[in-house]
């Protein structure tokens, strides 16, 4: 089987992030997970995804990204997307250099990813893999990590005050506590 990148779908969330130890004030960042069709790598079939973290683009609602094109430098230049894929239990970086958002409908938008999986640059006896892939992306919501605000009933009202300057609140549900697969977080999910 030839090594090709074939996305099934992508999901996106946004969350607040800050790092006071380096003087980084609170900001909103995007994460995207691109679920892939099974692919073969070094004679093993992998069910995996490409994870893109800390994407810094203007985003108050899905309407903000409709029809927009964003370009990014390659790691380690400032502004790069922290991307990776796991193949045969190996962490391999992914450099996404362009994201093209198409038409949005409700909480979904068509998206086109351009980039590279730098296999040769990472020491593999394989050429770099060019990514030029399209799929549908669904916005799952806004999350407040525990490092910013503990997920508790007492903090639900306070959470609104934290995010209202970053997002279009008319497009989000009331705050609730959900488990994001790792821990309980305060979440605001999209409304149609």
Secondary structure by P-SEA (a helix, b strand, c coil): ccbbbbbcbbbbbbbbbbbccccccbbbbbbbbbbbccccccccccbbbbbbcccccccccccccccbbbbbbccccccccbbbbbcccbbbbbbbcbbbbccccccbbbbbbbbbcccccccccccbbbbbbbbbbbbcbbbbccccccccccaaaaaaaaccccccccccccbbbbbcccbbbbbccccc
